[in-house]
Amino acid sequence: MISKLAARAALFFANKDVYGHEEIESYKYGFQVMISTAINLICVLIISILTSSALNGLLFILAFIPLRMTAGGYHAKHHWSCIWGFIIIFFGFSMLCNHLNIRFVFIYTLISIVFSSLMVWIFSPIEAINKPLTEEKRKRNRKHSLIIVGINMAIVVLSYYIPNSPVKLLSYYISGSLAAGLLLPLAYFVNKKAKRQAAQIAPERSDNK
């Protein structure tokens, strides 16, 4: 359904001379990302309202999306798999934050941001196999992802020294950073396996010619 909607949207704007018909495939991918992202946002807000507050979901997304866009991460083969995977991840973190004892919130956020920063430092940026990055783009994405986790680290540390800081809300925000960080090693090993399989298939095709 998402692919069909994206294809129709791409064709519609091409027919309106917004861009050329030769660019339809590129814009189709962009519309697919936009639609799946919109569905994710709606689902997160619904879950947030049902379990706690819409603000919690917005904070999670606010941390997750910028890091995801710059550091990269695991890409499911199908959009609906990606959407359901994201919903499950958010629901899990939402339940964790809802039931996290206030005495352990700072420890949780500190461990989470340290782990997230470490994953970004080691793996960022992770590129999609079918969407390789230029060297310039790789350097820029890595720089931006490191800046983002650096800012998040500063926010966590400062919250410790600010009296009555909203640490419970902070736990949702940092959970978004942690979720993005967890997807980096997963994406790295999945991509590595895919490249190894592709390298094994290539000689076999040559031998069959």
C-alpha positions as CSV (number, residue, x, y, z in Angstrom):
1,M,0.0,0.0,0.0
2,I,2.8,2.4,0.9
3,S,4.6,1.7,-2.4
4,K,1.4,2.3,-4.4
5,L,0.7,5.6,-2.6
6,A,4.3,6.7,-3.1
7,A,4.2,5.8,-6.8
8,R,0.9,7.7,-7.3
9,A,2.3,10.8,-5.5
10,A,5.5,10.7,-7.5
11,L,3.6,10.3,-10.8
12,F,1.2,13.1,-9.8
13,F,3.9,15.7,-9.2
14,A,5.8,14.6,-12.3
15,N,2.6,15.2,-14.4
16,K,2.4,18.6,-12.8
17,D,5.9,19.3,-14.1
18,V,7.3,19.7,-10.6
19,Y,10.2,17.4,-11.8
20,G,10.9,15.3,-14.8
21,H,9.5,11.8,-15.4
22,E,13.0,10.4,-15.3
23,E,13.2,11.3,-11.6
24,I,10.0,9.5,-10.6
25,E,11.9,6.5,-9.0
26,S,14.0,8.8,-6.8
27,Y,11.0,10.8,-5.7
28,K,9.0,7.6,-5.2
29,Y,11.6,6.4,-2.6
30,G,11.3,9.8,-0.9
31,F,7.5,9.6,-0.7
32,Q,7.8,6.1,0.7
33,V,10.0,7.4,3.5
34,M,7.7,10.3,4.2
35,I,4.6,8.1,4.4
36,S,6.2,5.5,6.6
37,T,7.6,8.2,8.9
38,A,4.2,9.8,9.2
39,I,2.6,6.5,10.1
40,N,5.3,6.0,12.7
41,L,4.6,9.4,14.2
42,I,0.9,8.8,14.4
43,C,1.3,5.4,16.0
44,V,3.8,6.8,18.6
45,L,1.4,9.6,19.5
46,I,-1.5,7.1,19.9
47,I,0.6,4.8,22.1
48,S,1.8,7.8,24.1
49,I,-1.7,9.1,24.7
50,L,-2.9,5.6,25.8
51,T,0.0,4.8,28.1
52,S,1.0,8.2,29.5
53,S,1.3,11.5,27.6
54,A,1.8,12.6,24.0
55,L,4.7,14.7,25.2
56,N,6.6,11.5,26.0
57,G,6.3,10.2,22.5
58,L,7.3,13.5,21.0
59,L,10.5,13.6,23.2
60,F,11.4,10.0,22.1
61,I,11.0,11.0,18.4
62,L,12.9,14.2,18.9
63,A,16.0,12.3,20.0
64,F,15.5,9.3,17.7
65,I,15.0,10.9,14.3
66,P,17.9,13.3,14.1
67,L,20.3,10.5,15.2
68,R,18.7,8.0,12.9
69,M,19.1,10.5,9.9
70,T,22.7,11.2,10.6
71,A,24.1,8.0,12.1
72,G,22.0,5.6,10.0
73,G,20.8,2.2,11.3
74,Y,19.1,-1.0,10.4
75,H,16.7,-0.9,7.5
76,A,14.0,-3.6,7.3
77,K,13.3,-5.1,3.9
78,H,9.7,-3.9,3.9
79,H,8.2,-0.7,5.1
80,W,5.5,-2.4,7.2
81,S,8.2,-4.4,8.9
82,C,10.0,-1.2,9.7
83,I,6.9,0.5,11.0
84,W,5.9,-2.5,13.2
85,G,9.5,-2.8,14.4
86,F,9.6,0.9,15.4
87,I,6.2,0.6,17.2
88,I,7.5,-2.4,19.2
89,I,10.7,-0.6,20.1
90,F,8.8,2.5,21.3
91,F,6.2,0.5,23.2
92,G,9.0,-1.3,25.0
93,F,10.9,1.8,26.0
94,S,7.6,3.5,26.9
95,M,6.8,0.7,29.4
96,L,10.3,0.8,30.8
97,C,10.2,4.6,31.4
98,N,6.7,4.4,32.8
99,H,7.7,1.9,35.4
100,L,11.2,3.1,36.1
101,N,11.7,4.1,39.7
102,I,12.5,7.8,40.0
103,R,15.6,7.0,42.1
104,F,17.1,5.1,39.1
105,V,16.2,7.5,36.3
106,F,19.5,9.4,36.3
107,I,21.5,6.2,36.3
108,Y,19.4,4.9,33.5
109,T,19.8,8.1,31.4
110,L,23.5,8.2,32.1
111,I,24.1,4.6,31.1
112,S,21.9,5.0,28.0
113,I,23.6,8.1,26.7
114,V,27.1,6.6,27.3
115,F,26.1,3.5,25.4
116,S,24.5,5.4,22.6
117,S,27.5,7.7,22.3
118,L,29.8,4.7,22.2
119,M,27.8,3.0,19.4
120,V,27.8,6.2,17.4
121,W,31.5,6.6,17.8
122,I,32.2,3.1,16.7
123,F,29.7,2.6,13.9
124,S,28.4,5.9,12.6
125,P,27.5,6.4,9.9
126,I,25.8,3.2,8.7
127,E,24.6,3.4,5.1
128,A,21.9,1.5,3.4
129,I,23.3,-1.1,1.0
130,N,21.2,0.2,-1.9
131,K,21.9,3.9,-0.9
132,P,25.7,4.3,-0.5
133,L,27.0,7.5,0.8
134,T,29.7,9.7,-0.8
135,E,32.8,10.2,1.3
136,E,31.8,13.9,1.9
137,K,28.4,12.8,3.1
138,R,29.9,10.1,5.3
139,K,32.1,12.7,7.0
140,R,29.3,15.2,7.4
141,N,26.9,12.6,8.9
142,R,29.5,11.3,11.3
143,K,30.3,14.8,12.5
144,H,26.6,15.7,13.0
145,S,25.8,12.4,14.8
146,L,28.7,13.0,17.2
147,I,27.5,16.5,17.8
148,I,24.0,15.2,18.6
149,V,25.1,12.6,21.2
150,G,27.5,15.2,22.6
151,I,24.6,17.6,23.2
152,N,22.5,14.8,24.7
153,M,25.3,13.9,27.0
154,A,25.5,17.5,28.2
155,I,21.8,17.6,28.8
156,V,22.0,14.5,31.0
157,V,24.9,15.8,33.0
158,L,23.3,19.2,33.5
159,S,20.1,17.6,34.6
160,Y,22.0,16.2,37.6
161,Y,22.9,19.7,38.8
162,I,19.6,21.4,38.1
163,P,17.2,21.2,41.1
164,N,13.9,19.6,40.3
165,S,14.8,18.9,36.7
166,P,12.2,16.8,34.8
167,V,14.3,13.6,34.8
168,K,11.2,11.5,34.0
169,L,10.7,13.3,30.8
170,L,14.4,13.1,30.1
171,S,14.2,9.4,30.3
172,Y,11.9,9.3,27.3
173,Y,14.2,11.6,25.3
174,I,17.3,9.7,26.0
175,S,15.5,6.4,25.3
176,G,15.1,7.7,21.7
177,S,18.9,8.2,21.5
178,L,19.4,4.7,23.0
179,A,17.0,3.1,20.5
180,A,18.9,4.7,17.6
181,G,22.2,3.6,19.1
182,L,21.0,0.0,19.5
183,L,20.2,-0.2,15.8
184,L,23.7,0.7,14.7
185,P,25.5,-2.6,15.5
186,L,22.5,-4.5,14.3
187,A,22.7,-2.7,10.9
188,Y,26.5,-3.1,10.8
189,F,26.4,-6.9,11.1
190,V,23.4,-7.3,8.8
191,N,25.2,-5.2,6.1
192,K,28.4,-7.1,6.6
193,K,26.5,-10.4,6.2
194,A,24.8,-9.2,3.0
195,K,28.1,-8.0,1.5
196,R,29.7,-11.3,2.3
197,Q,26.8,-13.2,0.6
198,A,27.0,-10.9,-2.4
199,A,30.7,-11.5,-2.7
200,Q,30.1,-15.3,-2.7
201,I,27.4,-15.1,-5.3
202,A,29.5,-12.9,-7.7
203,P,32.1,-15.7,-8.6
204,E,29.3,-18.2,-9.0
205,R,27.6,-16.0,-11.6
206,S,30.9,-15.6,-13.4
207,D,31.5,-19.4,-13.5
208,N,28.0,-19.9,-15.0
209,K,28.5,-17.6,-17.9
